[in-house]
Amino acid sequence: MLLFAFVSSSLGHAAGFYTTTSGAKALGRGGAYTAGVDDLSAQFHNPAGLVRIGDPQIMLDISWVEATSSFQRSGEYVPQGETDPVPFDEVKEEGAPFPIPSLAFGTHFGLEDWTFAIGFYPHYAPHSVWPDDGAQRYSLIDSTEWQAYGGPTVAHRFNDWLSVGIGLQWTFLRADRDFELSSCVAPTCEDNPTYDIDSSVKSLDPFTPSANLGILIEPTDRLSLGLLVQPPINYSAKAKVTTHIPEENPLHALVDGSDTSWNFSDDDATLKVGFPLILKAGADLAVSDRVHLELDAGYQGWSRTKEILLTDLDITIPLDPDAIKSGVIVDDDGQTTVDDDVKIPANYVDSYSVHLGGEWATSEKLDLRAGTFYETSAVPTEWYNVTELDANKIGFGIGASWKPSKHFALDVALARNQFLLSDVTDSKSSKVVLNIPPDNPDAATVQDGIPVANGTYDTAITIGSLGATYSF
């Protein structure tokens, strides 16, 4: 039951959330970097582009992601100790910029028309922190998410106009969440913090194999066409769920927590979630010897994620026999245990994007870049909340490369993504209520409470990136 509550209220953020793609050059071009890619980040954007790197080289990129988000929940609540309802206070995301590193090495090994590379490259996602007593606490208080790829890639130029690249990927997923459940069934007290139950989850899939494919077609000296295919990935993550019943909560007297400080956990649950097929295609045009423009289109097949599954459940809550009324039937050991699988509808939809960007070689030492994009959401409006921050969005990027010597290049970029969703009025995202009747604690149930995500949102993502490449 407690695990069900975790999945229902906070798991959606593990899917449907992407910002612009990895690397300073791509960031500066608004993500339009499928056909014009010419550095080691080709392992992510289009493996076939590795044929352009020239001399053996190593690349290090450090990026940081920061969310600027606010939520004004609609409606009113009655503060503890008061009798008159008041509007909810506006809450703001408080997370610090989240650093994300990428590292890659590539070489020809003396083989003409072949390039080999190995690298580590994560997706961009922010570290989200919200007030622990805010109106959003039943969706999210704190989250950290990592989805990353690593492994070898090989590219081969078959002739003057066709190159193909294939990457073998080690992928991993980590998702940590803190949030609140409620133990009050009546709508009049559901927002009273007295009835909150502190909850957290830590999940990790350390290794799931995958691969990607890239194609580069160059029919003329001025036109390049690129294609990226990233197959779907199915993660199976080990999950640890912990719940803490505060002393002021009435359930505190019902539960026997003398040996566990009222912390109850399952260390061996399994979280299963599917990530989408990703397709991206682009055309890069050399307008002149110094100016390139690229137009890309992207597709993410999130509609395949029909549900999120939690299995291998085994969480036990011991009940205090002194607090249980006489005549109540409980387990022989005086405890309640949950071990059923949980299936949670995901309700995601396919996402589409368009990217337009380019660069200008102002001299042999300095390149300037700029780009913009538009992307649709994978999360329907009725399921949107501070956990599932993935609305339709627009964004832009600017960047530059400075090459002080033949062997060294420094890349910088800054991007801003603005979410277009402001008001939600038809939310189906409800808080989760744990109902343990005092007169029959073994008949505990989990049920949907009142909607908690209707209101006004204002969200933007800022991404900065600094990269350095050294050629041998």
N, C-alpha and C positions, 0 to 999 in steps of 0.2 A: 504493500500500500504506500509506504513512504517512497519506494523507488518509483512507483507509478507517478506519484506527485512530482518527483524530480523531472522525469521525462516529459510529462505534460507541460510543465511550466517553463522549462528552460532549454530543452534540447534543440529546438529549432535553429538556434544560432549556429549549430554545427554545420548547417547547410544553407545554401542560398545566399551566401555573403561573399562577394569578391569586390575588390576595388581594382584600380589599374594594375597592369602586369609588372613583373619583376625587372629591375635594372634601371640605371640612370638614363640610358639612351631612350629606352622605350617610354619611360615616365615623361621625359621631356617632349616626346612626340605624341602625347595623348594616347599611348597604347598602339599607335599605328606603326608596327614594327615586324610584320610577318614577311613581307617581301624585301624590305630594305635592310634587314638585320645583317650586321657585319662584324659582330664581336662574339665573345664566348657566351653571352646570354642567349645565343641561338639555341642552346640546349633546351631552353624554356619556350622560346617563341617560334622557332622553326629550325630543327636540327640540320636541315640541308644548308642553311646559311653559314655553317662552320667552314665551308670550302673557301670562304672569303677572308679568313683571319690572317693568312700570310705566314709570317714567322711564328715559331713557337712562342706562346705567351701565357701569362698568368693574370687573373683578374680578381680583384677584391671589391665588393660593393657593400656599403653599410647604409641602410635606409631606416627611417623612423616613421611611424604612423601614429597620428593623434586624431581622436574623434572629438568633435565639438558638438554636443547634443544637449537638448533640453526637452522636457516633457511636462506639460501642464494637464494633469488628469482632470477630466470633466466630472461634475457631480460634487457631492458634499459628504462629510463624515462627522461623527461626533467624537471629539477628543476625549481621552481618558479623564474621568472626573468631571466632565462637563455634561450639559443637557441639550445645548443648542448646536445644531450642525453648522459647520464652516466649510468654505471651499478648500480643496487640496492646494497645498503650496506647490509652486513650480520647482522641479528638481533638475539638476544639471549633472552631466557626466563629468567625473573628476579625475579620470585616468591620466597618468603621465605619458609622454611620447614613448612608444614601444619600439626598441631597436630590433632590426631584422638583418642578419648578415647573409651574404652570398659569396661563394668562392668557387673558382673554376681554373682549370689548366688545360691547354690544348697544344697539339703538335702534329706534324706530318710523319714523324719517324722516318723521314727520307723517302717516303712513298709519294710519287706524283699522283695528283688528283684524289688523294685520300687525306682526311683529317680526323684525328682522334681527340676526344676530350673527356674529362671527368669533372663533375661539379656538384655543388650543393646549392639549392635555390628554393626558398620558401615562397608561399603566397603571402600577400600583405593582409594583415588583419590587426585591428587595434586592441589594446588592453583596456577593457571597459570597467570603470569603477563608478558606482552610484551610491548615494547616501543610504546607510543601512536602516534608516527609519523613514525613508521617503515613500511617496505614493507608488513608486515603481517596484518596491521591494519584493512583491509577490511574483514578479517576472525575473528580476535580476538585481544583484548587488555588486558582484565582482565576477569577471570572466577573463580568462586567458586562453587563447586559441593558437595552435601551431598546426599548419599543414605544410609539409615540405617534401621535396624530391631530392634524390641524389643518385649518382651512378654514372656509368660510362655512356658516351655517345659516339657514333661513327658516321661520317658523311663521305659520299663519293660523287665526284663530277664525272658523269658518263660521257658527256661531250660538251660542246660550247654552250648548249642551251638547256641541258637537263642535269640537275643534281638532286640527290636523295639522301636523307639522313634519318637514322633510327637511334633512339635512346632507350636504354634499359634502366628502369627506375626502381630504386628503393624508396618507398613512400612511408611516411608515418603521420599519425594524427594524434594530437593531444588537445583535450578540452577540459578545462576546470571551471566550475561554476559555484557561486554562493547565492542563495536566495532564501525566501521565507515561505513556509506553509502557514495555514491557519487551522486552528482547532475549534473555531466557533462556527456553528451551522447557521445561526440566525443572521439574516442580512443586516440587521441593526448593529451587530457587533463585529462583523467580519473584518473591518479595518481597525479594530482595536488591537494595538501591539501587545496587550496582555496575553492574547491568544496565539501569538506567533510561535512558530517552531523553526529554529535555525537549521538550515540544511545546506549541504555542500556535496559536490561530486568531483571526483578526479578520474578521468578516463584516458587511456593511452593504448594505441595500437602501434607498437614499435616497428613493425615491418609488414608491409603488404606490397608485393611486386606489381609493377605496371610497366608501361612503355609508351613512347610517343613516336610519331612519324611526321616528317616534314618533306615537302617537295618544293623545289625552286626551279622555275622556268624562266629563261632569259632569251626571248625570241629576237630581241635587238639589243644594241648597246645601251639604249635609253629606257627600256621597259623590263621590269622584273615582276613575275607573278609568284606568290607564295601561298602554301597551304600547310596548316597544322592540324593533326588529328591526335587528340588525347582521349583514349578509351575511358569508359566508366571505371570507377574504383569502388569496391565494396570493402568497407572497413569493419573489423571485428575487434573492438577495443575492450580491454579489461577495465572495469569501472569499480571504484570504491565510493560508496555513498555513506555519509555520516549525518545523523540528525541529533540535535541537542534540544532538550526540553528545558527552557529557562525556569527558574524557581517560581516566578510569579504566575506561570501558566498553571491553570487548574489541573492539567494532566500530570504535573510534577508529583502530586500527592498519590496519584493512582499507579504510577510506574515505579518499579524497584530499580533504582539507579545507584545503589550504595557502592557497587564495585566498579561502575563505569562512569561516574559523575554525570549520569543522565545523558551520555553519548551512546548512540546505538548505530552500528554500521554493518555493512556487507562489503567485504574486501574482494569478492570474486564474482561479481556480476559481469555480464558480457553485453556490451552495447554494439548493435549492428546497424549501420547506416550506409546508404549508397550515395556516392558522388557522381556527377553527370558526365556524359559524353561531351567533350568540348571540341568544336570545330571553329577554325578561324582561317579566313582567306583574305588576301590583300594584293594590291597592285601598286608598285612603286615606279614613278615616272621621273626621269632626269630631265627637268625642264631646261636646264642648261648644264654646263660643266660643273657649276658650283651649287645648284639648287635642285633638291629632290622633294617631291610631294608623294604622299602615300595615302590611299584610301583602303580601309579594312572593314570587314564585317565579321561578327562573331555570333556563335550559338552555344548555349549551355543547356543540355537536356535534363533539367531538374525534374521534369514531370515523371521520370522513372522512379523518383523517390516517393512512393505512395505511402510508406509508413516507416517508422523507426521502431526497432525491436530491442527489447531488453530481456535477456534470458539468464539462466543459472542463478536465479534469485534465491536468497536465503538470509532473511533479516529477521531477527527475533527480538521482541520487546518483553522483558520479564515484568510481570504484574505483581504489585505489592499485596500480599494476601490480607494484610491488616486493613487495607483501604478498600477491599472488595466486599460488597454487601453479601451477607449470608444467602446461600441458595443459588448464587450465580455459578453457572457451569463454565469452567475454563479448561485448558489443556491440563493433562496430568502434571506437567512440570510447572504449572502456574505461569504460563507465558502465551503470547500470541505470535505466530510465525507466518511469514508470507514467502511462498516459493513458486508462484505462478508466473508464466511468461507474460509480458506486457507488450501489446501492439498499439502504437500511437499513430494516428493518421498524420501524415506530413503536409499534404495539401499543396505541395510546390508546383509551380508551373515553369515551362521553358522560358529561358531568358535570351534576349537578343541585344546586340550592340553594334554601333557603327563608330569608327574612329577615323579622324582626318588629321594628318600631321606631316611635318617635313623639316628639313634642315638646310642651312645655308653655310657653305664653307667660305667664310669671309676672307680667309688667308690660309696659308699652309699650317698655321699654328692654332687657329681658332675657328670652331664650328658653333653655330647657334641653332637652337631647335624650338619648336612650338607645336602644339596640337590640341585637339579637343575631342570629346566623345559623348555619346548618349547611350545609356544602357537601361533596359527594362528590368523590372524586379522579378525575382523568383518566388516572392512571398505575396500571396493575395492580401489586399488591404484588410480584410476582416481578421487576418491572423497576425497583423503587424503589431509589434510591441518593442520595448527597448532591448529585448533579447534578439529579436529578428530584425535588425536594422538593415533592411535591404529593400528600399523603395526604388522607383524609377529615379534615375540620377543623370545629371550632366556634369562634365568636368573639363578641366584644361590642364595643360602642363607646359612648362618652359624649361629649357636646359641649355647647357653649353659643354663643349670639350676644348680643353687647352692642351696642346702638344709641345711642351718646351724642348723636347729632344726627339730624335728618331725612335728611341726605345720606350718612351714614357708618355702616357696620356692620362689626364685627369678629367673626369666627367662629373657634372653636378646637375641636379634637376629638382624642381619643386612643382607639386601638383595639388589641385584642390577639387574635391568632388562635392557637389551640392545635391542633397536628396530633395526630391520635388514633392513628396507627400507632406502635408501640413496637418490636416484634420482627419481624425478617424471617429466615425459615429456609429458604425455597425459592427463593432468588434465581437468576435467569438472567443477571444483570448481571455479566459477566466482564471481566477485564482483557484488553487486547489485546497480543499478543506479535508482535513483528517478528522473523522467523526468517531470518537471512542465513547460510547454511552457510559456514564458512570455506573449505571445499574446493570450493565451487561458489557463489560470491556472486551470480551472475546468476540463480540459482534461488530468489530471495527470495520468501517467502510471509508472509502475515498470518494468524494463527489466534487463536481464543479461548483464553485461559488459564483459570486457576482463578477461581471466583466470588469477588468482592471486596466484595459488599454485604450479606452475611448479618451480622446483629448487632442491636444495640439502638440505637434512635434516640430523641432527645428534641428536638422542634423547636417553636418558637413564633415568630411574627412580630409585632413591635410597630410601629405606625404612628401618627405624630403629624401634625397638620395645623393650619396657621394661615392664615386667609384674610381678606382685606379687600375690601369693596365700597364704591364711591363712586357715588352717583346724582347726576346733573346737574339 
